Amino acid sequence: MPVLNRIAALAPEMAEWRRWLHRHPEIEFDLPKTSAYVAERLREIGVDELHEGIAKTGIVALIEGQGTGPTIGLRADMDALPITERTGVAHGSTHEGMMHACGHDGHTAMLLGAAKYLTETRNFAGRVALIFQPAEEEGGGAEVMVREGLMERFGITQVYGIHNAPNVPFGHFLTTPGPLMAAVDTAYVTFRGRGGHGAIPQDCVDPIPAIASTVSALQSIVSRNIGAQDELVVSVTQIHAGSANNIIPEDGWFCATIRSFAPEIRDLAEARFREIVTGQAASFGLEAEIDYERGYPPTVNDAERAAFAAGVAREISGPDAVDETAPRLMGGEDFSYMLQERPGAFLFLGTGPGAGLHHPAYDFNDEAAPLGASFFARLVERALPLG
C-alpha cells in the first residue's frame, strides 16, 4: 500500500501519541488532559495557528499552504467511553470506568500525523483546518462547534472525517454517496399506575403488563407502518420496574432507540410511537409520560465529495480496497452536523480482525494510523493542488 514515505516514518511516533491517549481516556466535553496533550503536540509540530476552548475542550489548528486557496476541514474526535477496559494491554486505561473503546485515540493520532506531514511539506495551495472535537459519543460536540461558528470563523468550504472499522479487511475504505449513517432518536416512556400487594392484583393498576404489551406493539411500526424497502429500526433497550417479588410497582419505565434515514420516515416513526404508547396506556388504565428526544441527524455525504474521497483512498490502498457504494449503517455519528453545514464526506477505514467497537476488549490497531494519516494528507494535496 503506497503510504506516504514521510508518514510511514512517523508510525512509531503516532503509536506513542495514540497509546498515551489510550492510557488517559476522558469523556464527553470534560477532556482537559486530552486537549492539553493534543495542543502540546500541535505546538511542537509547528502549526500556524492554534485555537483552543471551542466547545469547551475542542481545538482547531490551521496550516497554511504555499499559495492562496480555500480551506479544507479535517476532523478527529477525541472522547472516550464510560466502559471498564478489559484489553490487558500495557497501555491500558489508567482512569477507572473509562476507556477508548471506539478508537477516537486512533483518529486523533492519525490527524496529528497528517498535521506533521502537512506542516513539513506544505505541498498545497490554500489552508487546512484540523478539527479536534470533544463529545462525539454523547453530547453532540460537533453540533456545539458548528453552533459556535466553526465553519464561518475559519472559512471552511468542505470537511472530511474517518472512522476506524474493526473486522473490515485491513486497509479497506468504505463510503457511499448520500446517507451513510442513520439519524438517532431516543424515547423514554414512564407508565404510572397504582401499586400494591402482588397477591391482590385486582386492587392495583399494574404497569408491567402494559410495558410488555407496548414493547411488542412498537414492533408493528417497522413491520406494518413503513414499506419493505424503507429503512427503520425501533429497539427497546431498557426496561425497569419493580423492587420485590411480592409487590406490584407503582410505575415502570422503558427506553428505546429509533434509527432512520429519510425525514418522512423519522416523522412517521415518532408519530406512531406516541400513538401506540398512548393507546396502550389507556387500554391498561395507566398514565403515560413520553420524553422523545431527536438526536443526531443522518450522516449524509455529498455525492461529488464522496467520489473524490474514494479516489484519494484508492491512491492509498489500491483500486480493489475501496468500496464507494457501501451499505448504509444504522449507527449514528455527530459528524452529520458538520456535513449539514458544508459539503464533504465520511469514510470508514478497515483495521482488520479484533474486538468490535464499544467492547471492553477493543484496542485500535496502530498499523492503520499511517493509512489514515496518508489519506488525510493526500486528500489535501489533491483538493488544493499547487499551480
Secondary structure, 3 states (H helix, E strand, C coil): CCCCHHHHHCHHHHHHHHHHHHHCCCECCCCHHHHHHHHHHHHHHCCCEEEEEECCCEEEEEEECCEEEEEEEEEEECCEECCCCCCCCCCCCCCCCCECCCCHHHHHHHHHHHHHHHHHHCCCEEEEEEEEECCCCCCCHHHHHHHCCHHHHHCEEEEEEEEEEECCCCCCEECCCEEEECEEEEEEEEEECECEECCCHHHCECHHHHHHHHHHHHCHHHHHHCCCCCCEEEEEEEEEECCCCCEECCEEEEEEEEEECCHHHHHHHHHHHHHHHHHHHHHCCCEEEEEEEECCCCEEECHHHHHHHHHHHHHHHCHHHEECCCCCECCCCCCHHHHHHCCEEEEEEEEECCCCCCCCCCCCCHHHHHHHHHHHHHHHHHHCCCC
